[in-house]
Amino acid sequence: MGRSALGLLVIAAAMTMLSPCWSTAETDKTALLNPLLLRQKPGTWIRLPSGSGAAPRKIHQHAGGVIDPATSILYFFGSDNHGDEWNNEVWSYNPVTMTWAQSYPEDPPSTYRYLDGRKTTTTGHPWAMHTFAMNAWDAVGRRLVMGAWQMHYDLENLPQVKLPRDAPESWWQYDPTSHAWTPAARSADLGLGHLCYVPSLGRVIGFSSDNLPVTLYDPATRTFQAFSGFSGKAPDGYTLRSAYDSRRNRILLVSWDKGPNVWAFDLTKKRWSNLGVQNRPPGGIYGSWDYDQSADAIVSLWPDDPKGAFENESGKSRTFLIDLGRNAYREIRTEPAPPYTGMSFKVLYDPRHEVTLAVEGNEVWSFKAPSLAANRPF
């Protein structure tokens, strides 16, 4: 048997052992896998080799990321902006080929317009903007949903734009196949909130800056429905992120609360509850974490400086697992590890390879969670 045939057999065998974390519609079992990630040693970070081709100069701190669980491809949209940077293209990263791809060239400020009640370009793209955790992946429609938070514009650089003071924000959907954006009418304004796609509902829940559920968005029809029935206390903090817990059909969030800071949103009772997770690290984070379905744990990347959540001068990080079986933080000391330079929304779990991917600049890192004895098999 030739090496190429043997390699395909190894890949096929590995694919059959994948945990069924997603439905067949959401996980493409025919897509190839990366043997480097399949062989990764538990409890370690590895930096993925740079493939050939173009790469972004960096994925901005204020950009948001999502992952397509069917292909493992990561998508990033967002800019630091502040009137100096105008990155409104979509960058994608394929961890199988370990290569970057650019959707379309960045649109210059001269193309920016305010048309039909939305901020857009003459090419039909959204403006460059901060997106933070205002991104979600529609696993059925296979598209990026972006609930805009467009801010920090230097309108002196946009003399052609006549922007009303009450100009609304626009949600958009991006189709990776056609590289086309489609706006959603009468969008909900969430401020510095976050989005979470819930497979059991087939909807995106939009949370406000105060982490209150505000809207249910249907990507298929691009329509909004008010989220009603919420009660109780909400987690502390803003510009946070949320992630779906597929084992328990709930939404997880890491907050800024001084004490235990891991919360769960019950989709049936429509209320948040503090899980009382122990051994919380000092300081805080924004969105540098995701839920690892195979380990039943949250993988989180923290700055080494407790005051470095927004900007960490040393650039060094600490890795913590939030073991949901034992309800406690647990530090994983590993070297090397990805840098932590500041607020990040670029840590994403890949269910096909059962690793967590983190992007810093244009470097991509992979973390394989160790086996946790208290976790039940999936």
MOGIHU-V460402 format. One record per pair of residues at least 4 apart in sequence whose C-alpha atoms are under 7 Angstrom apart, sorted by the first residue. I is the first residue (numbers start at 0). GAP is how many residues later the second one is. Records with the same first field share a line. If there is no record, write none. Layout:
BEGIN
I: GAP + GAP
END
This chain:
BEGIN
0: 4 + 5
1: 4
2: 4
3: 4
4: 4
5: 4
6: 4
7: 4
8: 4
9: 4
10: 4 + 22
11: 4
12: 4
13: 4
14: 14
17: 334
18: 359
20: 272 + 330
21: 4 + 5
22: 4
23: 4
24: 115
25: 43 + 44 + 113 + 114
26: 42 + 43
27: 42 + 43
30: 40
32: 63
33: 4 + 62
34: 4
35: 4
36: 316
37: 315
39: 328
40: 327
41: 326 + 327 + 328
42: 289 + 325 + 326 + 327
43: 290 + 323 + 324
44: 289 + 291 + 292 + 320 + 321 + 322 + 323
45: 319 + 320 + 321
46: 317 + 318 + 319
47: 316 + 317
48: 49
49: 48 + 49
50: 47 + 48
51: 47
52: 46
53: 46 + 47
54: 45 + 46 + 307
55: 306
56: 305
57: 303 + 304
58: 4 + 302 + 303
59: 18 + 19 + 20
60: 19 + 281 + 282 + 283
61: 16 + 17 + 18 + 68 + 69 + 70 + 282
62: 13 + 14 + 15 + 16 + 67 + 68 + 69 + 282
63: 12 + 13 + 14 + 67 + 68 + 69 + 70 + 71 + 281 + 282
64: 9 + 10 + 11 + 12 + 70 + 280 + 281
65: 8 + 9 + 10 + 69 + 70 + 71 + 282
66: 5 + 6 + 7 + 8 + 70 + 281
67: 4 + 5 + 6 + 69
68: 281 + 282 + 283
71: 22 + 23 + 278 + 280
72: 19 + 20 + 21 + 22
73: 18 + 19 + 20
74: 15 + 16 + 17 + 18
75: 14 + 15 + 16
76: 11 + 12 + 13 + 14
77: 9 + 10 + 50 + 51 + 52 + 53
78: 6 + 7 + 8 + 9 + 49 + 50 + 51
79: 5 + 49 + 50
80: 4 + 5 + 47 + 48 + 71
81: 70 + 71 + 72
82: 69 + 70 + 71
85: 22 + 42
86: 19 + 41
87: 18 + 19 + 38 + 39 + 40
88: 14 + 15 + 16 + 17
89: 12 + 13
90: 9 + 10 + 11 + 12
91: 8 + 9 + 10
92: 5 + 6 + 7 + 8
93: 4 + 5 + 6
102: 76
106: 4
108: 49
109: 48
110: 10 + 11
111: 8 + 9 + 10 + 15 + 49
112: 6 + 7 + 8 + 9 + 48
113: 4 + 5 + 6 + 47 + 48 + 49
114: 4 + 5
116: 50
117: 50 + 51 + 52
118: 7 + 8
119: 4 + 5 + 6 + 7
120: 4 + 5 + 6
123: 57
124: 56
128: 20 + 21 + 22
129: 19 + 20 + 21
130: 17 + 18
131: 107 + 213
132: 61 + 62 + 107 + 108 + 212
133: 12 + 13 + 14 + 59 + 60 + 61
134: 9 + 10 + 11 + 12 + 60
135: 8 + 9 + 10 + 59 + 60 + 61
136: 6 + 7 + 8 + 60
137: 4 + 5 + 6 + 7 + 59 + 81
142: 30 + 31 + 32 + 33
143: 29 + 30 + 31
144: 27 + 28 + 29
145: 25 + 26 + 27
146: 23 + 24 + 25
147: 21 + 22 + 23
148: 20 + 42 + 43
149: 19
154: 4
162: 4
168: 18 + 20
169: 13 + 14 + 17
170: 12 + 13 + 16
171: 9 + 10 + 11 + 12
172: 8 + 9 + 10
173: 5 + 6 + 7 + 8
174: 4 + 5 + 6
183: 38
187: 27
189: 16 + 17 + 18 + 19
190: 17 + 18
191: 16 + 17 + 46 + 47
192: 14 + 15 + 16 + 18 + 45 + 46 + 47
193: 12 + 13 + 14 + 46 + 47 + 48
194: 9 + 10 + 11 + 12 + 47
195: 8 + 9 + 10 + 46 + 47 + 48
196: 6 + 7 + 8
197: 4 + 5 + 6 + 46
202: 13 + 14 + 15 + 16
203: 12 + 13 + 14
204: 8 + 10 + 11 + 12
205: 7 + 8 + 9 + 10
206: 4 + 5 + 6 + 7
207: 4 + 5 + 6
208: 29 + 30
209: 27 + 28
210: 23 + 24
211: 22
212: 14
213: 12 + 13
214: 9 + 10 + 11 + 12
215: 8 + 9 + 10 + 11
216: 5 + 6 + 7 + 8
217: 4 + 5 + 6
228: 41
229: 40 + 41
230: 39 + 40
231: 39 + 40
232: 39
233: 38
234: 20 + 22 + 28
235: 19 + 20 + 21
236: 18 + 19
238: 47
239: 46 + 47
240: 12 + 45 + 46
241: 9 + 10 + 11
242: 8 + 9 + 10 + 47 + 48
243: 6 + 7 + 8
244: 4 + 5 + 6 + 7 + 46
249: 14 + 15 + 16 + 17
250: 13 + 14 + 15
251: 11 + 12 + 13
252: 9 + 10 + 11
253: 7 + 8 + 9
254: 6 + 7
255: 5 + 28
256: 4
259: 16 + 17 + 18 + 20
261: 12 + 13 + 14 + 15
262: 9 + 10 + 11 + 12
263: 8 + 9 + 10 + 11
264: 5 + 6 + 7 + 8
265: 4 + 5 + 6
276: 50 + 51 + 52
277: 49 + 50 + 51
278: 49 + 50
279: 49
281: 24
282: 23 + 24
283: 22 + 25
284: 17 + 24
285: 57 + 58
286: 57 + 58
287: 12 + 13 + 56 + 57 + 58 + 59
288: 9 + 10 + 11 + 12 + 58
289: 8 + 9 + 10 + 57 + 58 + 59
290: 6 + 7 + 8 + 58
291: 4 + 5 + 6 + 7 + 57
292: 4
293: 60 + 84
294: 74 + 76 + 77 + 80
295: 28 + 79
296: 24 + 25 + 26 + 27
297: 23 + 24 + 25
298: 21 + 22 + 23
299: 19 + 20 + 21
300: 16 + 17 + 18 + 19
301: 15 + 16 + 17
302: 5 + 6 + 9 + 13 + 14 + 15 + 37
303: 12 + 13 + 14
304: 7
307: 4 + 34
308: 33 + 34
309: 32 + 33
310: 30 + 31 + 32
311: 28 + 29 + 30
312: 28
314: 24 + 25 + 26
315: 23 + 24
316: 20 + 21 + 22 + 23
318: 12 + 13 + 14
319: 9 + 10 + 11 + 12
320: 8 + 9 + 10
321: 6 + 7 + 8
322: 4 + 5 + 6
323: 4
324: 49 + 50
325: 48
337: 27
338: 21
345: 12 + 13
346: 9 + 10 + 11 + 12
347: 8 + 9 + 10
348: 6 + 7 + 8
349: 4 + 5 + 6 + 7
350: 4
354: 11 + 12 + 13 + 14
355: 10 + 11 + 12
356: 7 + 8 + 9 + 10
357: 6 + 7 + 8
358: 4 + 5 + 6
359: 4
END
